[in-house]
């Protein structure tokens, strides 16, 4: 596959030469939360054909943004992980997520899919460092067949796929309830009260959870001109 280029001696243009093709940044998004098998990527990006996925991963490998790894036991299967250069795209992807939440999201469209695993990175994008001052806690989320966890350490956050070794609190929800939480249409306290979401573990950690992630309010792009 020929690589297209803007032919500009500009850092922005050179970066877009590497990651500006369709699906490429979404692959970076998936790998920012840990290594993924080819099948994991197919599951998360269902609109992407197998051939195109293989081509994009070869591109990321060739350009030094991703590389092949073997998952630890018990999986012991081949997977893809980001290189140091790929990992350093994280802040840019999070910035795009924050911008998109405010200026691009709006209401969910009828044909749009939602994958609970996408919320892993969103939690880093929505994290309120001030609200986490002095807090050290690990939260595990079980959503349908997805499991991921968030580690908060005194104003910093790390969100990863997979179970936590020693979670301080565990939150369980089905896909529908979690989607409503992610969209801001349902408050965690209300979801726990009406039993659409269950929570267990350290009470203080659970009480602080509701303040740790703040979804930016939506704004109208067309009404922003002065």
Secondary structure, 3 states (H helix, E strand, C coil): CCCCCCCCCCHHHHHHHHHCCCCHHHHHHHHCCCCECHHHHHHHCCCCCHHHHHHHHHHHHHCCCEEEEECCCCCCCEEEEECHHHHCCHHHHHHHHHHHHHHCCCCCCCCCCCCHHHHHHHHHHCECCHHHCCCEEEEEEEECCEEEEEEEECCEEEEEECCCCCCCEEEEECHHHHHHHHHCCCCHHHHHHCCCEEEEECHHHHHHHHHHECCCCCCCHHHCCC
